[in-house]
Amino acid sequence: MREKPSSLRKKHEKFLTTFEQAAVGISHVGLDGQWLEVNQTLCDIVGYTHDELVKLSFQDITHPDDLDGDLE
């Protein structure tokens, strides 16, 4: 059964609101390690603006001692 466009729109808006207003850092990362989406809280935690962070990969900001574990 297909959902009505208005129902999907409401769910999408709810997701975006939750993503942006979360008290924790949230991101979506592509298989190549590039940021697809980041929320402001994550930017605040890592000390980059949104525009700066999306130009980097998660590998760029991960401590070398932690990188192998994160890549697995």
C-alpha positions as CSV (number, residue, x, y, z in Angstrom):
1,M,0.0,0.0,0.0
2,R,1.4,3.4,-1.0
3,E,1.4,6.3,1.4
4,K,-0.1,9.6,0.4
5,P,2.4,12.2,-0.5
6,S,1.2,14.4,2.4
7,S,1.9,11.6,4.8
8,L,5.4,11.0,3.4
9,R,6.0,14.8,3.6
10,K,5.0,14.9,7.2
11,K,7.3,11.9,8.1
12,H,10.2,13.6,6.2
13,E,9.6,16.9,8.1
14,K,9.5,15.0,11.4
15,F,12.8,13.2,10.6
16,L,14.5,16.5,9.6
17,T,13.3,18.2,12.7
18,T,14.6,15.3,14.9
19,F,17.9,15.2,13.0
20,E,18.5,19.0,13.3
21,Q,17.3,19.4,16.9
22,A,19.0,16.3,18.4
23,A,21.2,16.9,21.5
24,V,23.7,14.5,20.0
25,G,25.8,14.7,16.9
26,I,24.2,12.8,14.0
27,S,25.5,12.2,10.5
28,H,24.9,10.1,7.4
29,V,28.2,9.0,5.9
30,G,28.7,7.4,2.4
31,L,30.6,4.2,1.9
32,D,33.5,6.4,0.8
33,G,33.6,8.2,4.1
34,Q,32.2,11.5,2.8
35,W,29.6,13.2,4.9
36,L,26.1,13.1,3.3
37,E,24.3,14.9,6.1
38,V,25.5,16.4,9.4
39,N,23.6,18.2,12.1
40,Q,24.7,21.3,13.8
41,T,25.4,19.5,17.1
42,L,28.0,17.3,15.3
43,C,29.6,20.5,13.9
44,D,29.7,22.0,17.4
45,I,31.3,18.8,18.8
46,V,34.1,18.6,16.2
47,G,34.6,22.3,15.9
48,Y,33.9,22.8,12.2
49,T,31.3,24.8,10.5
50,H,28.9,22.8,8.3
51,D,30.6,24.0,5.1
52,E,34.0,23.0,6.5
53,L,32.9,19.6,7.7
54,V,31.2,18.5,4.5
55,K,34.5,19.1,2.6
56,L,36.2,16.6,4.8
57,S,35.7,12.8,5.3
58,F,35.1,11.1,8.6
59,Q,38.6,9.7,8.2
60,D,40.0,13.3,8.1
61,I,38.7,14.0,11.6
62,T,39.2,10.6,13.2
63,H,42.3,10.1,15.4
64,P,44.7,7.7,13.7
65,D,44.6,5.2,16.7
66,D,40.8,4.9,16.1
67,L,40.7,4.8,12.3
68,D,41.2,1.1,11.7
69,G,38.4,0.2,14.1
70,D,36.0,2.7,12.6
71,L,36.8,1.5,9.1
72,E,35.9,-2.1,10.1
